[in-house]
Amino acid sequence: MDYQHIIDKYYPAGSVLRDIYLKHCRAVAAEALEISHRCGLELADDEVEAAAMLHDIGIYATDAPGIECHGSEPYIRHGVIGAALLRREGAGETVARVAERHTGAGITAAEVVEQELPLPVADYVPETLLERLICYADKFYSKSGDMKRKPLERVRRSLARFGADTLCRFDAMSAEFGGC
């Protein structure tokens, strides 16, 4: 898949947002590939790289000026926006689902309802190995600040703010990918 073509279409050369996007996605891709190799995951490197490079493709449409996103949508919608975009662009369902399910440590339909999140009521919890891998690797890299890899405990503290279920989902991914 030519993921760069899709990135180029939505993140113009020379923009600060493109620089932020590429730095973040490259860090996530490197992390995911390192985990895949260390753990002996049966995933193709090109598939891991493409999913990592496209997982945040929908951020441009959101209102997050701190990372140079000047759209109108709430940031939490970037996954569903990205998934719809990837489906339109013919990127394939596998990559679209990664974009759709990587937010937080996944979001359940019950959480969408209980928290009145601006999302269609559905489960957005990573299910496949690739979905879990990219979701996990993504948690270690912010798109703001120094953008360096966060320590595990900092990631856990950040996710704990969203509730015990979110932290439990992350801890399951951490057990799957952090200990091999």
C-alpha positions as CSV (number, residue, x, y, z in Angstrom):
1,M,0.0,0.0,0.0
2,D,1.3,3.5,-0.9
3,Y,0.5,5.1,2.5
4,Q,2.7,8.1,1.6
5,H,0.3,9.1,-1.2
6,I,-2.6,9.3,1.3
7,I,-0.5,11.3,3.8
8,D,0.6,13.7,1.0
9,K,-3.0,14.3,0.0
10,Y,-4.1,15.4,3.5
11,Y,-0.9,16.8,5.0
12,P,0.7,19.3,2.6
13,A,4.5,19.5,2.3
14,G,5.9,22.4,4.3
15,S,3.2,22.5,6.9
16,V,3.9,22.3,10.6
17,L,1.0,19.8,11.0
18,R,2.7,17.5,8.5
19,D,6.0,17.6,10.4
20,I,4.2,16.8,13.7
21,Y,2.2,14.0,12.0
22,L,5.2,12.4,10.4
23,K,7.4,12.6,13.5
24,H,4.6,11.0,15.6
25,C,3.7,8.3,13.2
26,R,7.3,7.4,12.4
27,A,8.0,7.0,16.2
28,V,4.9,4.8,16.5
29,A,6.0,2.7,13.5
30,A,9.5,2.2,14.9
31,E,8.1,1.2,18.3
32,A,5.5,-1.2,16.7
33,L,8.2,-2.8,14.4
34,E,10.6,-3.2,17.4
35,I,7.9,-4.9,19.4
36,S,6.8,-7.1,16.5
37,H,10.4,-8.3,15.9
38,R,11.2,-8.7,19.6
39,C,8.0,-10.7,20.3
40,G,8.2,-12.7,17.0
41,L,4.7,-11.5,16.0
42,E,3.5,-13.0,12.7
43,L,2.8,-9.6,11.1
44,A,4.4,-8.3,7.9
45,D,6.6,-5.3,8.4
46,D,5.0,-3.4,5.6
47,E,1.6,-4.0,7.1
48,V,2.7,-2.8,10.5
49,E,4.4,0.3,9.0
50,A,1.4,1.2,6.9
51,A,-1.0,0.9,9.8
52,A,1.3,2.9,12.1
53,M,1.8,5.6,9.5
54,L,-2.0,6.0,8.9
55,H,-3.5,5.4,12.3
56,D,-3.9,9.2,13.0
57,I,-4.8,10.3,9.4
58,G,-8.0,11.9,10.6
59,I,-6.4,14.4,13.0
60,Y,-6.3,17.2,10.4
61,A,-10.2,17.5,10.6
62,T,-10.2,18.1,14.4
63,D,-10.0,21.2,16.5
64,A,-6.7,20.7,18.3
65,P,-4.7,23.9,17.8
66,G,-2.0,22.8,20.2
67,I,-0.9,20.4,17.5
68,E,-1.7,22.6,14.5
69,C,-5.1,20.9,13.8
70,H,-7.6,23.6,12.8
71,G,-10.6,21.6,11.8
72,S,-14.1,21.7,13.5
73,E,-14.5,18.2,14.9
74,P,-13.7,17.1,18.5
75,Y,-10.3,15.4,18.7
76,I,-11.8,12.1,20.0
77,R,-13.4,11.7,16.5
78,H,-10.1,11.5,14.7
79,G,-10.2,7.7,14.7
80,V,-13.7,7.4,13.1
81,I,-12.8,10.3,10.7
82,G,-9.6,8.6,9.7
83,A,-11.3,5.2,9.2
84,A,-13.9,6.7,6.9
85,L,-11.2,8.5,5.0
86,L,-9.1,5.3,4.6
87,R,-12.1,3.4,3.4
88,R,-12.8,6.1,0.8
89,E,-9.2,6.1,-0.3
90,G,-9.2,2.3,-0.7
91,A,-6.6,1.6,2.0
92,G,-8.3,-1.5,3.1
93,E,-10.4,-2.5,6.1
94,T,-7.4,-3.8,8.1
95,V,-5.8,-0.3,8.2
96,A,-9.1,1.5,8.6
97,R,-10.0,-0.6,11.6
98,V,-6.6,0.3,13.2
99,A,-7.4,4.0,12.8
100,E,-10.9,3.5,14.2
101,R,-9.9,1.5,17.2
102,H,-6.6,3.0,18.5
103,T,-8.0,5.9,20.6
104,G,-7.1,5.6,24.3
105,A,-6.9,1.9,25.0
106,G,-10.1,1.4,23.0
107,I,-13.5,2.7,23.7
108,T,-16.6,0.5,24.3
109,A,-20.1,1.2,23.2
110,A,-21.1,1.5,26.8
111,E,-18.4,4.2,27.4
112,V,-19.7,6.1,24.4
113,V,-23.2,6.2,25.9
114,E,-22.2,6.7,29.6
115,Q,-19.7,9.5,28.8
116,E,-21.9,11.0,26.0
117,L,-18.9,10.9,23.7
118,P,-19.4,12.4,20.2
119,L,-19.1,9.1,18.5
120,P,-21.5,6.7,16.8
121,V,-22.5,4.1,19.4
122,A,-20.2,1.2,18.7
123,D,-17.3,-0.7,20.1
124,Y,-13.9,0.9,19.2
125,V,-11.8,-1.6,21.1
126,P,-8.8,-3.1,19.3
127,E,-9.4,-6.7,18.5
128,T,-6.8,-8.0,16.0
129,L,-3.1,-8.4,16.8
130,L,-2.3,-5.5,14.5
131,E,-5.0,-3.2,16.1
132,R,-3.7,-4.0,19.6
133,L,0.0,-3.5,18.6
134,I,-0.6,0.0,17.0
135,C,-2.9,1.1,19.8
136,Y,-0.2,0.0,22.4
137,A,2.8,1.6,20.6
138,D,0.8,4.8,20.0
139,K,0.4,5.4,23.8
140,F,4.1,6.0,24.2
141,Y,4.3,9.0,21.9
142,S,2.5,12.3,22.1
143,K,2.0,14.8,19.3
144,S,2.9,17.7,21.5
145,G,5.8,18.6,23.9
146,D,9.1,16.9,23.3
147,M,7.5,14.0,21.5
148,K,10.0,11.6,23.2
149,R,9.0,8.1,24.3
150,K,7.0,8.2,27.6
151,P,7.8,5.8,30.4
152,L,5.3,3.1,31.0
153,E,4.2,4.5,34.4
154,R,3.5,7.9,32.8
155,V,1.3,6.2,30.1
156,R,-0.5,4.2,32.8
157,R,-1.2,7.4,34.9
158,S,-2.5,9.2,31.8
159,L,-4.9,6.3,30.9
160,A,-6.0,5.8,34.5
161,R,-7.8,9.2,34.3
162,F,-10.2,7.6,31.8
163,G,-11.2,4.8,34.3
164,A,-10.3,1.4,35.5
165,D,-11.6,-0.3,32.4
166,T,-9.4,1.7,30.1
167,L,-6.3,1.0,32.3
168,C,-7.2,-2.7,32.4
169,R,-7.3,-2.8,28.6
170,F,-4.0,-1.1,28.4
171,D,-2.4,-3.4,31.0
172,A,-3.6,-6.4,29.0
173,M,-1.8,-5.0,25.9
174,S,1.2,-4.2,28.0
175,A,1.4,-7.8,29.3
176,E,1.0,-9.0,25.7
177,F,3.7,-6.8,24.2
178,G,5.9,-5.5,27.0
179,G,7.1,-8.8,28.4
180,C,8.3,-10.7,25.4
